[in-house]
Amino acid sequence: MELETQTLGVRPLNKNFPITVYFISTLFMVFFSVHAVQRWPGHWAQVAISLACILPAIVVFFKVGPELIKNKKRPLEIKFVLIIVVLGLINICFSENQWESFKGMGLFLMSGILVFAVSYFVLNSRQAQEAFFYLCSFCFCVLLIFGAFEFFQQIRSSGEKILLFSSNPIPAGSLLILLSVGPLFMFVQDEKKGGKVFWGSCLLAGIILIILIGQKGPVLALIVMAFVGVIGFRKTSLVLILLALVIVGIGYQFKNDVPLQYKKQILKFETVLIRMEFYHVALDVVKEKPIFGLGFNSSLSRFIPPDYEAKIYSKQAGFAFYGATEGIRVFDNIFLCFFGEMGGAFTLVYMGLFAYIFKNIVLNRENSVFDRVQVSLLLLVMAGFFAHSMTFDSLKYPHLNWIFHSMLGLMAHSQAFGQTEND
């Protein structure tokens, strides 16, 4: 369903101030949010992240809020946002650990669904959308440089890891995957040969860096993106296949020179069994609390007692499942996290927002070439991100939550306002 801007009663945000505030907040979230949560003094971290999340929303509300309130015809996406916020508050009330759920759900809503609403209105022109891709490209290049620095630090000191401002190598790979939408867009849109060579080199460097991170999840995401790319971009499928063959060939040629820490991490099968076992744990949680869930960030300890009998994870792996997951007690899978911790009501409404946006993408055949390329690349990156999210609680990291929902808001907006070539 297409809604024209005039019919909606929302003025386009042509001034630079709202998008400037949003972009500054984006830079803060990408490079500093995780460090703030884990390292800054509690009050400073809370104030800084709250300002970064709420300030763009306040600026946008002063622009579009009065007309949205006055106008009876509001975007269905915004109605989804309001329902999700209400269900998030209910989840806190019914949580087994209300304080942890309050902190976790508050951060999730501020850095996720609120950002979706902000980007829905801020990224409302072709100029703003291109600026978003430039911003992602800038962040991607900064991460490449910093990642190279961390890699050389890793060579000098075996205890170092490639973290990319994420405190953990797993979300570090996911951050690169999300931000790759920028250089992908620049590579496709740039008509100059030099530009294509530069952005293609950046993408190749990103792939190498993801492999050097040494985690199975990001590599899985790359494989899924390559598969989806071959299906969706048939003209470039030969390039993707040749690139994959080159990478596999190099990996095989130098397999004996791969550092031991990479071999151990990539070939470690016990972690796969643990994640598969969590499906059974999630089923137990959903059976007991199907509507409102266990509570966001609530511990799974009650469902994994010392005498827990694993269905998939074998004791022959070295430890009992209880011992192997001690100190973790999270699903390590964002989809299980949604159903188990947030509950069926929250999850179904949240999935309904995705379904509505995707339906509009499929049914809207009047998009310009710019819009079709843009949406295709966003879907390509999201496919990789979804695959990676099956191996860890991705959206609990505020910087990943922010970028992902910004991309979702951009997709929803381009469908809702029916852009044309002259936007």
Secondary structure, DSSP 8 states (H G I E B T S, - for coil): ----HHHHT-----SHHHHHHHHHHHHHHHHHHHHHHHHS-HHHHHHHHHHHHHHHHHHHHHHHHHHHHH-S---HHHHHHHHHHHHHHHHHHT-SSHHHHHHHHHHHIIIIIHHHHHHHHHS-SHHHHHHHHHHHHHHHHHHHHHHHHHHHHHHH-TT----TTSSSHHHHHHHHHHHTHHHHHHHHH--SHHHHHHHHHHHHHHHHHHHHHT-HHHHHHHHHHHHHHHHH-GGGHHHHHHHHHHHHHHHHHTGGGS-HHHHHHHH--HHHHHHHHHHHHHHHHHHH-TTT-S-TT---GGGS-TT---SSS-GGGSS-HHHHTTTT-S-S-HHHHIIIIIHHHHHHHHHHHHHHHHHHHHH-----HHHHHHHHHHHHHHHHHHHHHTSS-GGGSHHHHHHHHHHHHHHHHHHHTT--TT-
